[in-house]
Amino acid sequence: MPHDLVVLYEHPEWQKPLFAALANRGVDFSPCDLKRAAFNPSAVPDARVYFNQASPSAYVRGNTRAVPLAYSLMRCLELSGARVLNGSAAFSLELSKSAQAALMQTLGIAHPRTLAFNDVDAALAQWGHRWPALVKPEQGGSGARMFLLHSADEFRRLLRDQPEIWFPDNLLLLQEYFPVDPARGIVRMEFLDGELLYGMRVVSHGAFNLCPSEVCNPESGEGHCAIPEAPPAPPVEFYPYPEVPAEAVEAGKQLMAAGGLDVGGIEYLEAADGRLIFYDVNANSNLRVPIARAFGFEPFERVVDYLVRQIEAAS
């Protein structure tokens, strides 16, 4: 086979630390840029291991076509017997916020009340008077096209005046809103090979784009993300959080295993009544180097260790 590893990716910056770590370790790998790609279903696989790093938020960068190609390619690879990390099952879960809610319900994990809809009247008929509420795209990604609304009239007005919100798949969600302590924010746990890598607190200052990538949310606050905040918000803050409760870690492990995720991030918030409310599953995990270093390790070296083990197991 031409390569030991192929990394499927779309974002022009997110994977650079991983590529550098792979190159430094001498791993025989090839990046596959999903923005401009083609494949022959009868001629795959051509590598021992594939690592999917495609993102649902590709459409906000003008790369909408990367997502269906990634999913189709992974399905063909898996049908051909290839080892695909964060493969089609994991990617399908990441693409569907409603499926994430259904999985959490199945596992008995507390999560926001969620309603998927393609029609405003049908949504309001079922949602009733539960305001405020969040509107977000089914496909999601990096907090894009999320809105906090306070009434049915505001909901109707938003979708009337901004029909582009339906893009890319014409399916939206209404989701229960939980206010959080602004000083504590939310918690994001990063997992690798079924184990907790690290936890961090994320203080958003009202922003929805909580991407941990230093490209999107650098410590300087001068990011280069394709998703603008409206109105502009202070920089998102990230803090090491070594005291992640055991119940949160266990819930995260269950989601990772049931969702077929090899590497990923799980987010939850702390409700006023003390419950931990889980609301997001991320298969494309942008590890934050300063946070990992606070725990005493280099995160992408850990990922490379895992990838090397997978390559050796597939040899």
Secondary structure, DSSP 4 states (H G I P E B T S, - for coil): --EEEEEEE--TTTTHHHHHHHHHTT--EEEEETTS----GGG---EEEEEE---GGGGGGT-TTHHHHHHHHHHHHHHTT-EEET-HHHHHHHT-HHHHHHHHHHHT-----EEEES-HHHHHHHHTT--SEEEEESS--TTTT-EEE-SHHHHHHHHHH-GGGGTTTT-EEEEE-----TTT-EEEEEEETTEEEEEEEEE-TT-S-----TTTS-TTS----SS--SS--PPPEEEE-TT--HHHHHHHHHHHHHHT-SEEEEEEEE-TTS-EEEEEEESS----HHHHHHTTS-HHHHHHHHHHHHHHHH-
